[in-house]
Amino acid sequence: MGVDSRFLSKKGILLQDKYNYDIERVRRCCIHYLMPGGKIIPFCAFNVIPELYRDLIQKQYGISIEEWERRTGRKLTDDLYRRIEPEEQ
């Protein structure tokens, strides 16, 4: 079974901000963030008003790159995607 490359899939999402916040869209949102304490927050709400969710979560659970590297023993740069150019024939 091969991949048919004749088709292009395109998806879009309407992002909200403080000025066009739509509570009905938040209620229907089907993408969610699961917080460390078990709370589920809709994607449509998580980034709209950052001081309510995103900033607090990042402040409470975020760590610096240096701290992550120390804890894991890995370098962030080792996990960067590097495209391998096809060889010309």
Secondary structure in CASP SS format (residue, H / E / C, confidence):
PFRMAT SS
TARGET T0000
AUTHOR 0000-0000-0000
METHOD secondary structure of the structure
MODEL  1
M C 1.00
G C 1.00
V C 1.00
D C 1.00
S C 1.00
R C 1.00
F C 1.00
L C 1.00
S C 1.00
K C 1.00
K C 1.00
G C 1.00
I C 1.00
L C 1.00
L C 1.00
Q C 1.00
D C 1.00
K C 1.00
Y C 1.00
N C 1.00
Y C 1.00
D C 1.00
I H 1.00
E H 1.00
R H 1.00
V H 1.00
R H 1.00
R H 1.00
C C 1.00
C C 1.00
I C 1.00
H E 1.00
Y E 1.00
L E 1.00
M C 1.00
P C 1.00
G C 1.00
G C 1.00
K C 1.00
I E 1.00
I E 1.00
P E 1.00
F H 1.00
C H 1.00
A H 1.00
F H 1.00
N C 1.00
V C 1.00
I C 1.00
P C 1.00
E C 1.00
L C 1.00
Y C 1.00
R H 1.00
D H 1.00
L H 1.00
I H 1.00
Q H 1.00
K H 1.00
Q H 1.00
Y H 1.00
G C 1.00
I C 1.00
S C 1.00
I H 1.00
E H 1.00
E H 1.00
W H 1.00
E H 1.00
R H 1.00
R H 1.00
T H 1.00
G C 1.00
R C 1.00
K C 1.00
L H 1.00
T H 1.00
D H 1.00
D H 1.00
L C 1.00
Y C 1.00
R C 1.00
R C 1.00
I C 1.00
E C 1.00
P C 1.00
E C 1.00
E C 1.00
Q C 1.00
END
